Amino acid sequence: MTSTLPRRRSRVLIAALCLLAPLAFAQPTLTDRLSEIREIGRYVPDKALKMLAPLEAEAAKAPLTDRSEYLVIQSISYLYLGDTKQAMSLTDRLIALGKENKDNTTLVKGQLVKVYILFAMNELKASHQLAWDTEKLANTISDNYLR
């Protein structure tokens, strides 16, 4: 009786390891990779842009949340590098994406990035007005973190 107990434990352990092994080799999701790139972009925006480049095709086919996050990271990275023209162009695409999909969360993200860009361009009146308008729109969405 005592010899079967260790065998049973061994078999259970082996079965558990077999079930968990594929998880150890699983690729991170696009959402996870974008989250990591976003953090890198806060400090090293040129590195973030290089990391985003290979993900462009995947992001284009991804759900709206990942597509919008991709554009947010990209536009903020250009803003941090001082390329407000490129940042504004990407932000306009993000806002258009939100309007096209009737998604206020994407629209709020785009408008917030645009507020940062306008502020960086020293267009304070336009920046503040857009910030107030964005706050009103943000109050209509369910994303508490973004609100």
Short mmCIF file of the C-alpha atoms (twelve columns), coordinates in Angstrom:
data_MODEL
# 
_entry.id   MODEL 
# 
loop_
_atom_site.group_PDB 
_atom_site.id 
_atom_site.type_symbol 
_atom_site.label_atom_id 
_atom_site.label_alt_id 
_atom_site.label_comp_id 
_atom_site.label_asym_id 
_atom_site.label_seq_id 
_atom_site.Cartn_x 
_atom_site.Cartn_y 
_atom_site.Cartn_z 
_atom_site.pdbx_PDB_model_num 
ATOM 1   C CA . MET A 1   0.000   0.000  0.000   1 
ATOM 2   C CA . THR A 2   2.804   2.394  0.841   1 
ATOM 3   C CA . SER A 3   4.562   1.767  -2.486  1 
ATOM 4   C CA . THR A 4   1.530   2.840  -4.542  1 
ATOM 5   C CA . LEU A 5   1.231   6.234  -2.838  1 
ATOM 6   C CA . PRO A 6   4.593   7.583  -4.108  1 
ATOM 7   C CA . ARG A 7   3.787   6.252  -7.614  1 
ATOM 8   C CA . ARG A 8   0.432   7.964  -7.562  1 
ATOM 9   C CA . ARG A 9   2.025   11.246 -6.459  1 
ATOM 10  C CA . SER A 10  4.628   10.929 -9.185  1 
ATOM 11  C CA . ARG A 11  1.978   10.343 -11.814 1 
ATOM 12  C CA . VAL A 12  -0.069  13.324 -10.597 1 
ATOM 13  C CA . LEU A 13  3.032   15.504 -10.648 1 
ATOM 14  C CA . ILE A 14  3.982   14.380 -14.155 1 
ATOM 15  C CA . ALA A 15  0.435   14.983 -15.393 1 
ATOM 16  C CA . ALA A 16  0.408   18.466 -13.885 1 
ATOM 17  C CA . LEU A 17  3.758   19.299 -15.487 1 
ATOM 18  C CA . CYS A 18  2.532   18.068 -18.865 1 
ATOM 19  C CA . LEU A 19  -0.499  20.326 -18.631 1 
ATOM 20  C CA . LEU A 20  1.531   23.377 -17.568 1 
ATOM 21  C CA . ALA A 21  4.471   22.947 -19.965 1 
ATOM 22  C CA . PRO A 22  2.761   24.611 -22.965 1 
ATOM 23  C CA . LEU A 23  2.037   27.676 -20.832 1 
ATOM 24  C CA . ALA A 24  5.745   28.150 -20.182 1 
ATOM 25  C CA . PHE A 25  6.403   28.489 -23.915 1 
ATOM 26  C CA . ALA A 26  3.341   30.580 -24.758 1 
ATOM 27  C CA . GLN A 27  3.940   33.831 -26.639 1 
ATOM 28  C CA . PRO A 28  2.837   37.018 -24.877 1 
ATOM 29  C CA . THR A 29  -0.296  38.547 -26.333 1 
ATOM 30  C CA . LEU A 30  -0.221  41.731 -28.385 1 
ATOM 31  C CA . THR A 31  -1.801  43.541 -25.442 1 
ATOM 32  C CA . ASP A 32  1.043   42.413 -23.174 1 
ATOM 33  C CA . ARG A 33  3.709   43.417 -25.689 1 
ATOM 34  C CA . LEU A 34  2.104   46.829 -26.214 1 
ATOM 35  C CA . SER A 35  1.978   47.375 -22.462 1 
ATOM 36  C CA . GLU A 36  5.689   46.606 -22.202 1 
ATOM 37  C CA . ILE A 37  6.509   48.897 -25.137 1 
ATOM 38  C CA . ARG A 38  4.439   51.690 -23.620 1 
ATOM 39  C CA . GLU A 39  6.577   51.617 -20.472 1 
ATOM 40  C CA . ILE A 40  9.778   51.606 -22.509 1 
ATOM 41  C CA . GLY A 41  8.460   54.503 -24.609 1 
ATOM 42  C CA . ARG A 42  8.109   56.691 -21.544 1 
ATOM 43  C CA . TYR A 43  11.887  56.756 -21.171 1 
ATOM 44  C CA . VAL A 44  13.328  55.648 -24.523 1 
ATOM 45  C CA . PRO A 45  10.809  56.648 -27.236 1 
ATOM 46  C CA . ASP A 46  13.087  55.825 -30.179 1 
ATOM 47  C CA . LYS A 47  13.484  52.265 -28.873 1 
ATOM 48  C CA . ALA A 48  9.702   51.988 -28.480 1 
ATOM 49  C CA . LEU A 49  9.201   53.029 -32.111 1 
ATOM 50  C CA . LYS A 50  11.688  50.364 -33.236 1 
ATOM 51  C CA . MET A 51  9.828   47.773 -31.153 1 
ATOM 52  C CA . LEU A 52  6.469   48.865 -32.589 1 
ATOM 53  C CA . ALA A 53  7.530   48.610 -36.234 1 
ATOM 54  C CA . PRO A 54  7.397   44.785 -36.503 1 
ATOM 55  C CA . LEU A 55  3.974   44.770 -34.824 1 
ATOM 56  C CA . GLU A 56  2.281   47.046 -37.371 1 
ATOM 57  C CA . ALA A 57  0.663   44.288 -39.452 1 
ATOM 58  C CA . GLU A 58  -0.487  42.406 -36.353 1 
ATOM 59  C CA . ALA A 59  -1.896  45.586 -34.807 1 
ATOM 60  C CA . ALA A 60  -3.789  46.422 -37.998 1 
ATOM 61  C CA . LYS A 61  -5.677  43.104 -37.741 1 
ATOM 62  C CA . ALA A 62  -6.121  43.269 -33.952 1 
ATOM 63  C CA . PRO A 63  -9.245  44.272 -32.032 1 
ATOM 64  C CA . LEU A 64  -9.971  47.981 -31.717 1 
ATOM 65  C CA . THR A 65  -8.464  48.277 -28.233 1 
ATOM 66  C CA . ASP A 66  -5.068  47.020 -29.419 1 
ATOM 67  C CA . ARG A 67  -5.185  49.055 -32.637 1 
ATOM 68  C CA . SER A 68  -5.903  52.205 -30.673 1 
ATOM 69  C CA . GLU A 69  -3.225  51.432 -28.075 1 
ATOM 70  C CA . TYR A 70  -0.699  50.911 -30.874 1 
ATOM 71  C CA . LEU A 71  -1.486  54.360 -32.288 1 
ATOM 72  C CA . VAL A 72  -1.415  55.985 -28.842 1 
ATOM 73  C CA . ILE A 73  2.048   54.602 -28.088 1 
ATOM 74  C CA . GLN A 74  3.309   55.522 -31.520 1 
ATOM 75  C CA . SER A 75  2.024   59.095 -31.396 1 
ATOM 76  C CA . ILE A 76  3.247   59.726 -27.851 1 
ATOM 77  C CA . SER A 77  6.668   58.360 -28.780 1 
ATOM 78  C CA . TYR A 78  6.906   60.818 -31.658 1 
ATOM 79  C CA . LEU A 79  5.763   63.588 -29.327 1 
ATOM 80  C CA . TYR A 80  8.509   62.707 -26.831 1 
ATOM 81  C CA . LEU A 81  11.020  62.828 -29.689 1 
ATOM 82  C CA . GLY A 82  9.792   66.314 -30.594 1 
ATOM 83  C CA . ASP A 83  8.173   65.355 -33.913 1 
ATOM 84  C CA . THR A 84  4.816   67.028 -33.278 1 
ATOM 85  C CA . LYS A 85  3.833   66.872 -36.954 1 
ATOM 86  C CA . GLN A 86  4.079   63.064 -37.085 1 
ATOM 87  C CA . ALA A 87  2.489   62.775 -33.636 1 
ATOM 88  C CA . MET A 88  -0.450  64.934 -34.730 1 
ATOM 89  C CA . SER A 89  -0.909  62.905 -37.919 1 
ATOM 90  C CA . LEU A 90  -1.101  59.649 -35.947 1 
ATOM 91  C CA . THR A 91  -3.417  61.218 -33.390 1 
ATOM 92  C CA . ASP A 92  -5.770  62.368 -36.131 1 
ATOM 93  C CA . ARG A 93  -5.827  58.755 -37.386 1 
ATOM 94  C CA . LEU A 94  -6.638  57.605 -33.852 1 
ATOM 95  C CA . ILE A 95  -9.491  60.086 -33.500 1 
ATOM 96  C CA . ALA A 96  -10.832 59.078 -36.928 1 
ATOM 97  C CA . LEU A 97  -10.662 55.415 -35.837 1 
ATOM 98  C CA . GLY A 98  -12.728 56.225 -32.756 1 
ATOM 99  C CA . LYS A 99  -15.336 58.124 -34.776 1 
ATOM 100 C CA . GLU A 100 -15.471 55.475 -37.486 1 
ATOM 101 C CA . ASN A 101 -16.110 52.730 -34.923 1 
ATOM 102 C CA . LYS A 102 -18.330 54.905 -32.720 1 
ATOM 103 C CA . ASP A 103 -16.027 54.100 -29.799 1 
ATOM 104 C CA . ASN A 104 -15.809 56.893 -27.243 1 
ATOM 105 C CA . THR A 105 -12.918 55.245 -25.391 1 
ATOM 106 C CA . THR A 106 -10.732 55.390 -28.497 1 
ATOM 107 C CA . LEU A 107 -11.941 58.909 -29.182 1 
ATOM 108 C CA . VAL A 108 -11.044 60.036 -25.644 1 
ATOM 109 C CA . LYS A 109 -7.575  58.480 -25.934 1 
ATOM 110 C CA . GLY A 110 -7.008  60.289 -29.222 1 
ATOM 111 C CA . GLN A 111 -8.219  63.594 -27.884 1 
ATOM 112 C CA . LEU A 112 -6.046  63.299 -24.770 1 
ATOM 113 C CA . VAL A 113 -2.959  62.700 -26.884 1 
ATOM 114 C CA . LYS A 114 -3.948  65.671 -29.018 1 
ATOM 115 C CA . VAL A 115 -4.193  67.799 -25.849 1 
ATOM 116 C CA . TYR A 116 -0.594  66.853 -25.008 1 
ATOM 117 C CA . ILE A 117 0.559   67.680 -28.532 1 
ATOM 118 C CA . LEU A 118 -1.206  71.043 -28.609 1 
ATOM 119 C CA . PHE A 119 0.285   71.880 -25.220 1 
ATOM 120 C CA . ALA A 120 3.764   70.929 -26.471 1 
ATOM 121 C CA . MET A 121 3.195   73.201 -29.487 1 
ATOM 122 C CA . ASN A 122 2.368   76.016 -27.037 1 
ATOM 123 C CA . GLU A 123 -1.222  76.252 -28.290 1 
ATOM 124 C CA . LEU A 124 -2.513  76.627 -24.777 1 
ATOM 125 C CA . LYS A 125 -6.016  77.928 -25.493 1 
ATOM 126 C CA . ALA A 126 -6.782  75.112 -27.946 1 
ATOM 127 C CA . SER A 127 -5.173  72.592 -25.611 1 
ATOM 128 C CA . HIS A 128 -7.261  73.635 -22.629 1 
ATOM 129 C CA . GLN A 129 -10.490 73.787 -24.610 1 
ATOM 130 C CA . LEU A 130 -9.934  70.299 -25.989 1 
ATOM 131 C CA . ALA A 131 -9.101  69.058 -22.483 1 
ATOM 132 C CA . TRP A 132 -12.470 70.313 -21.184 1 
ATOM 133 C CA . ASP A 133 -14.323 68.801 -24.149 1 
ATOM 134 C CA . THR A 134 -12.498 65.511 -23.660 1 
ATOM 135 C CA . GLU A 135 -13.376 65.447 -19.969 1 
ATOM 136 C CA . LYS A 136 -17.075 65.756 -20.835 1 
ATOM 137 C CA . LEU A 137 -16.775 62.887 -23.303 1 
ATOM 138 C CA . ALA A 138 -14.751 60.802 -20.837 1 
ATOM 139 C CA . ASN A 139 -17.601 61.004 -18.345 1 
ATOM 140 C CA . THR A 140 -19.718 58.959 -20.784 1 
ATOM 141 C CA . ILE A 141 -17.379 55.940 -20.936 1 
ATOM 142 C CA . SER A 142 -17.118 53.003 -18.562 1 
ATOM 143 C CA . ASP A 143 -13.303 52.910 -18.412 1 
ATOM 144 C CA . ASN A 144 -12.700 54.312 -14.919 1 
ATOM 145 C CA . TYR A 145 -8.923  54.369 -15.359 1 
ATOM 146 C CA . LEU A 146 -9.180  56.542 -18.462 1 
ATOM 147 C CA . ARG A 147 -11.811 58.781 -16.885 1 
# 
